[in-house]
Amino acid sequence: QVPQPTEKTQQPQAPQSAAKQQPEAPQATEKPQQPPAPQTTQQKETSEKK
């Protein structure tokens, strides 16, 4: 009887945490990556000029 309740509590917690991380991760990663992209291109140009 003891192992049964412990397993049930772990299962619902795992999927919930994963679902919360998925929506937050893509949104946060997409926005910061866009602005740094143009900066990287500028750095390459300066390195080539040198």
C-alpha positions as CSV (number, residue, x, y, z in Angstrom):
1,Q,0.0,0.0,0.0
2,V,2.9,2.4,0.7
3,P,4.6,2.1,-2.7
4,Q,1.4,2.6,-4.6
5,P,0.6,6.2,-3.4
6,T,4.3,7.2,-3.8
7,E,4.3,6.2,-7.5
8,K,1.1,8.0,-8.3
9,T,2.3,11.3,-6.7
10,Q,5.6,11.1,-8.7
11,Q,3.9,10.5,-12.1
12,P,1.6,13.6,-12.1
13,Q,4.4,15.9,-10.8
14,A,6.9,14.8,-13.6
15,P,4.6,15.7,-16.6
16,Q,3.4,18.9,-15.0
17,S,7.0,20.2,-14.5
18,A,7.9,19.2,-18.0
19,A,4.9,20.9,-19.5
20,K,5.7,24.1,-17.7
21,Q,9.3,24.1,-18.8
22,Q,8.4,23.5,-22.5
23,P,6.3,26.7,-23.0
24,E,8.7,28.9,-21.1
25,A,11.8,27.5,-22.7
26,P,10.9,28.1,-26.4
27,Q,9.5,31.6,-25.8
28,A,12.5,32.8,-23.7
29,T,15.1,31.2,-26.0
30,E,13.5,32.5,-29.3
31,K,13.4,36.2,-28.1
32,P,17.0,36.4,-26.9
33,Q,18.5,34.6,-29.8
34,Q,17.0,37.0,-32.4
35,P,18.8,40.2,-31.1
36,P,22.3,38.5,-30.7
37,A,22.1,37.1,-34.2
38,P,22.7,40.5,-35.9
39,Q,25.5,41.2,-33.4
40,T,27.3,38.1,-34.4
41,T,27.2,39.1,-38.1
42,Q,28.8,42.5,-37.2
43,Q,31.6,40.7,-35.2
44,K,32.4,38.5,-38.2
45,E,32.7,41.6,-40.5
46,T,35.1,43.3,-38.1
47,S,37.2,40.2,-37.7
48,E,37.5,39.9,-41.6
49,K,38.4,43.6,-41.9
50,K,41.2,43.1,-39.4
